[in-house]
């Protein structure tokens, strides 16, 4: 029993540790994730590391290449654009479900809190609290879990997006409108403003992806994208 519990603990440590390193940009896109190297880094046997990498691959956070192992995904603007579109659809669906359950005002504070965060990294991480609040009231666990995975896969690009003061100010202004309408339970105005937020983000998408691509090309294991962006925040 002790061995089973220890193995489970090692797996959780490896999974959460690797996931956090990957989504914050500690590894250069396309780099190989060696199981033995990572096992030494985490001071555990290769088995829980292999299991953690397999789960991350299933979640599309990393990729496998036939007979070559696990790799950080290459930077793909088309894939990121698709993920952003799916986030829009999932957020809109969960917001409408929350409204149908009479709980739209309960998510208002979480919306504005995203843009009240002191750094781009903190703002990007706060979207998970927003997702948790939607999960509490929407009653749609599958959509909520899908949104969680989408947020994980786009954390890197979101930090880059939020790091611009101009972009941040524009998003914050629209978010205030969304929250104000949500508090009044004014669904039509709220959902219209939500769509406007995502349309605004689409306008600068090419700029954001170019910035993210350049950062990803420069930063490897020695310094994460998040640490680099703190200079600009």
Secondary structure, 3 states (H helix, E strand, C coil): CHHHHHHHHHHHHHHHHHHHHHHCCCCCCCCEECHHHHHHHHCCCHHHHHHHHHHHHHCCCEEEECCCEEEECCCCHHHHHHHHHHHHHHHHHHHHHHHHCCCHHHHHHHHHHHCCCCCHHHHHHHHHHHHHHHHHHHCCHHHHHHHHHHHHHCHHHHHHHHCCHHHHHHHHHHHHHHHHHHHCCCHHHHHHHHHHHHHHHHHCHHHHHHHHHHHHHHCCCCCCHHHHHCCCC
